[in-house]
Amino acid sequence: MGDQELDVNNHIYEEHYLASDDDNGIEDFDFPDNDTLYNDGFQTGESKDANNDEDENHFVDEDIEVNIKYSEGQPHVTHEDTEFNIDFSEGQPHVTHDYVSPGGTLYWTPIVLDDIKPKVSSKFNSYGEAETMYRKYALESGFDVRLGRVQKTKNGIITNRHLVCNREGNPNTSKLDTLDIQHKKTQRRKDLFRRNCKAKVVLEIIPGTLRYVVSDFVERHNHELFSKGNMHLSCSKRKLDYSQEIFIHNLSKQNIGPVKAHRLYSALQVGPSVRGGLVTDFKNARRNLNCYIGGRDAKFLVDKMNDSKKNVPSFTFEYKVLNKRLNSLFWADETTKYNYNSFGDVVSLDATFSMNKYDMVFVPFTGIDNHKKCVTFGAGLLSKEDGVSYEWLLRAFLKAFRKQPQLVLSDQDPALKKAIDKVFPLAHHRLCMWHITKKLPNKILSIEDATTNQNFRKRFHSIIWNSKLEPHEFENVWRQMLEEFKIIDITWMNTMYGLRKSWIPAFFKHISMSGLMRTTSLSESRNWSFQTTTLTGSYLVMFMMTFESVMERQRHNQILNGFNTATTFLKFITRTPYEPHASYVYTQKMFYQVQKEISRAEDNCFQKNVISSNGVDIIIVLEKTKNITIRQTNDVDVDDEDEEYNYDCILCRHIFCVFKFYGIAQIPEKYILKRLRRDVIPTELLKRRFTNSFDDSNFDMTAIDIFSTIDRYDCPNHDLPTRADHFKKLLGVVGPYVESGVNDIQNPTDIRNKGCDSRGKRLKSTKEMIEKESTKPKRKCAICEQMAHHDKGNCPLKNAQK
């Protein structure tokens, strides 16, 4: 070696080499695997003193002895024929290896305090105490424990238990995948973990008692143990506690998977090695919860909702089962009912897909609150989008809320329209204008000129969105538009004209708050919030928890909007006395609209004359406009010289002129709609949590503390909550049905939604396919020799020749 400094690892491999060249013919030498394990030290039967005082490095043949003194912090390795003495720094453990002849197998024996090491004939008051003892010993020694063989009585009392090293057992060296029935699939490459380690402790019950005694203890391991720097990678340290699984579960309700959850948790813990498991452990936690749900998903959901119906006031839950499979369900709580009583004059229905792994259609009932934000009145899940399913859903809705809405907004689904007309005969059904107008480009392909096409679109939208037109006026301008652009024969335009009473604003002017929603866009934005927070392929019970999370956020926003209204000092733009009064009555969002009407009344409106008849004053109010057109109401005559003024159907700005004429300082109560006022929904009601009878934040924190303490100390006391209790708490599932094994409600299957092909994928429209095709690069066709999106196989010229 000379004066060169020796590398410790090289000497370890040299040790292996010398052992294999031993004159005794050592065979089957076991090399230690790549797993590194920590221990507090290892003992050997024939090792020299680690504190050897030799100052030189020397080699002796036959009885080879190498004494090397390194700087502090180096390990100490001893062989019965070859010895490396390497000084440690103070407080570091030393390492020795034992060889057993004639095979030359290498063993590791942990050195720990006698108080921690198991001893044969040691007695313990319970099985949990004995198991905890061995797990603490394993943690100090540097290996993980696995439950081995067990014997129990008929009552489930353990009489004999083997606690073994987690590397016990023979490795699987088969090259075939044993899960493949035909055994033809080659197993993927996988590192061998088990080493047939014999280290174990055997616990036996003392007859006539519940105490246990250590009947056998094997100390030696045939593999390396954890090093101190890698202790956080052991299974015992990587085990997730209850608070961490709560963290993963709560993030899953926000559409955050286990990989991102691990990144977030690592960032919060200032590094992945501080506390917690690996990404694989986070994935396994998610997998274990999904496996626990499995085929009991529908049953879990129904029992969870029935528990809420039984214990939560005014909670409504209806469901339907066909052929023992869940078919439909509807639910609503007290807050949704309160919202409907206040804002349920206009309801939007818009079905949403891809919200669960069974492809059940999610149908929320959406409205607009006093802050002009979306609120959910209730929701349902359907297996089919047919008339029978929609009729059942609407009847469940009517049963819960006991009154029909004034206006129902939906798309052009004929099954839904039929159900609405049948269940809500007093309600007006309105079609979504956006769903209609988005089809326009594909319906007017006959207008080839781009400029003419653009002019038609502007004209079309100016007519259909004009809320000031009367029905007969709309019919006249529609007919003129068709004649002007020569599209009288287009079938779609004639069909939409035939349905004009179902979507044109002019035919809904007599309905209160009809202008509040003319499209389902607000409803779709609310549906989008559900979609963005739901993991793809979620179980029903997981989807329900996501729904509850979105509803809590929605109600928090309602509280926040009310708080901003109450604490914000609004700026006035006029000197009228009723503007400050409006700021105290209306919400902030609604006040801005009223304020705009007050300002327009001051700037553009004035009183023309007053006609008194039979004690009733008829006040004619004119409004200045920039256009030189005339609109008149049925009971007002307009002279030719008044053509610079325009009558408007908006009552709000005109009524302020009346207030000014009579000197009214405050808006009369009869003119203030309840749905526009402040504090329509009590804050205490919005802060309640309507999930199940055990859903209490204090109970949640107590459960987290209990389970985290159990997991932290790895306590197996069977009197404490089990892992099944843990899963039930996560899912909000309670009751004895989980253990009973009775599952009378199966998960839904064979669901095929509208607009999907035989494989369950959504059918794309012609416009979507054209847009997708236009993004592809062009190539030269061999037939027409043009740069296009086709080739010689589908060239239009080739088809034309045929």
Secondary structure, DSSP 8 states (H G I E B T S, - for coil): -TTS---HHHHHHHHHHHHHT-TT---S-----S--B--S-B--SS---TT----S----SSS--EE----TT---EE-SSSEEE----TT------EEETTTTEEEB-B---TTTS--TT-EESSHHHHHHHHHHHHHHHT--EEEEEEEE-TT--EEEEEEEETT-S-----SB-TTSTTS-SB-------------EEEEEE-TTSS-EEEEEEE--BSS-BB-GGGGGGSHHHH---HHHHHHHHHHHTTT--HHHHHHHHHHHTTSTTSSS--HHHHHHHHHHHHHHHGGGHHHHHHHHHHHHHHHSTT-EEEEEEETTEEEEEEEE-HHHHHHHHHHTTEEEE--B--SSTT--EEEEEEEE-TTS-EEEEEEEEES--SHHHHHHHHHHHHHHH-S--SEEEE-S-HHHHHHHHHH-TTSEEEE-HHHHHTTHHHH-TT---HHHHHHHHHHHHHHHT-TT--HHHHHHHHHHHHHHHT-TT-HHHHHHHHTGGGT-GGGGTTSTTTTS-SSSHHHHHHHHHHHHTS-TT--HHHHHHHHHHHHHHHHHHHHHHHHHHHH------S--THHHHHHHHB-HHHHHHHHHHHHHHHHHEEEEEEEEETTEEEEEEEEE-SS------TT----GGGTTEE----HHHHHHHHHHHHT--S--GGGS-GGGBS-SS-HHHHT---S-TT--HHHHHHHHHHHHHHHHHT---TTS--HHHHHHHHHT--STHHHH----SB-------TTB-TTS-B---HHHHHHHHHTS--EE-TTT--EES--TTS-HHHHHH-
